[in-house]
Amino acid sequence: MKKIIAIAALSLLPLSQAMADQDIGCGLGSMIFAGKDGKAVKILGATTNGSSGNQTFGISFGTLGCDGNGTVTSTETVSLFIDGNVDQLARDMSKGEGETLATLAEVWGIADQDKAAFATLAQANFSAVFTSENVTSQTVLENLNSLVANDVALSSYKLS
């Protein structure tokens, strides 16, 4: 049930976010905290973007760093999922199994017959995906996508 809810929520999230900042999207928070680093700043920016409805305004009128003409891609959907579940994903990847890893494979578009290979690849290369304690969700995505692209059995799932 959680998997269905997560996929449904993820299918709606990209509609409200144009990706001005890779982690937090466009909006007033992205403008206020532009150029600043750190997890706390990202959280404040994302909270500001999401709490006041300013992303919807920005996308509608092309302001606040938003562009309403973009195309939602699977990369953005996967990125949003990783960003919202990075801690649980690290736990599941380290074990090579778990609901968050299974849902990531689903959101990524991995076919049922390849999900075990995806989980094995993620577990075997955990330290190459989660390169540090403070790794960003974008880096996790890039590292995992690179591994998928270089795996003979999974290369067709490389995100563009």
Long-range contacts (C-beta under 8 A, 24 or more apart in sequence): 2-99, 2-103, 3-99, 3-102, 3-103, 3-106, 6-81, 6-103, 6-107, 7-103, 7-106, 7-107, 10-77, 10-80, 10-81, 10-107, 11-77, 13-77, 13-80, 14-72, 14-76, 14-77, 14-80, 15-72, 16-55, 16-56, 16-59, 17-49, 17-55, 17-76, 17-80, 18-55, 18-58, 18-59, 18-65, 18-66, 18-67, 18-68, 18-70, 19-70, 19-76, 19-79, 20-64, 20-65, 20-66, 20-67, 21-45, 21-65, 22-79, 22-136, 22-138, 23-83, 23-136, 23-137, 23-138, 24-49, 25-49, 25-55, 26-55, 26-58, 26-59, 26-64, 26-65, 26-66, 26-67, 27-54, 27-55, 27-58, 27-64, 27-65, 27-66, 28-52, 28-54, 28-58, 28-64, 29-54, 30-64, 30-65, 31-64, 31-65, 39-134, 73-159, 73-160, 74-108, 74-109, 74-159, 75-141, 75-145, 75-159, 75-160, 77-107, 78-104, 78-107, 78-108, 78-141, 78-159, 79-137, 79-138, 79-141, 81-107, 82-137, 82-140, 82-141, 83-137, 83-138, 86-137, 86-140, 89-140, 90-126, 90-130, 93-122, 93-123, 93-126, 93-129, 93-130, 94-123, 94-126, 95-123, 96-120, 96-122, 96-123, 96-124, 108-157, 108-159, 109-157, 110-154, 110-157, 114-153, 114-154, 114-157, 117-151, 117-153, 117-154, 118-148, 118-154, 118-157, 121-147, 121-148, 121-151, 121-154, 122-147
